[in-house]
Amino acid sequence: MAQESSLVTGIAGRYATALFDLARDAGQLDSVAKDLDQLSAMLADSADLVRLVRSPVFSREDQARAIAAVAEKAGMSDLVRRFLGVAAANRRLFVLADVIAGFKKLLSHHRGEALAEVVSAVALNDAQLAQIKSSLSSATAGNVVINAKVDPSLIGGLIVKFGSRMIDASVQTKLNNLKTAMKGVA
């Protein structure tokens, strides 16, 4: 556990580690991961939910009631609902996105997987993701799990974050580098 807890740090890391330990001890790692994926998607889709968890304007009680209602409506497990209640009571909902990321990191490490984040200008198809996964798998002995995201501002290309390495082959970065180089000439 000491090795796993060093993977995540700060407030979010402490909460992610606590949730991971509770889920592991209860044998609910998969169900908690599913609930957190659902919560992450809800945060991505709802500006109001983001405002609720990040804004200090809402009272502790209002946040606790609202997040409990969201978790109940979504059919989340009792463990996740209680965890969200504790986070709300301690005014820590603002780190929820980081807690989810930390939990995923701990879960991947526990399963012997390596996490890779791939950001592209357009959604990648299954064949492209499989090719990236194959290339990254050759760099590590474990299974690679890809978290694919889309960022149209990249214009084209990819940004791949794998462990402590980052490969930025986006058109946006190349244009920025060219712009910087051109300023040096003038």
Sequence and secondary structure as in RCSB ss.txt:
>XXXX:A:sequence
MAQESSLVTGIAGRYATALFDLARDAGQLDSVAKDLDQLSAMLADSADLVRLVRSPVFSREDQARAIAAVAEKAG
MSDLVRRFLGVAAANRRLFVLADVIAGFKKLLSHHRGEALAEVVSAVALNDAQLAQIKSSLSSATAGNVVINAKV
DPSLIGGLIVKFGSRMIDASVQTKLNNLKTAMKGVA
>XXXX:A:secstr
 HHHHTTS HHHHHHHHHHHHHHHHHT HHHHHHHHHHHHHHHHH HHHHHHHH TTS HHHHHHHHHHHHHHHT
  HHHHHHHHHHHHTT GGGHHHHHHHHHHHHHHHHTEEEEEEEESS   HHHHHHHHHHHHTTSSSEEEEEEEE
 GGG SSEEEEETTEEEE  HHHHHHHHHHHHHHH 
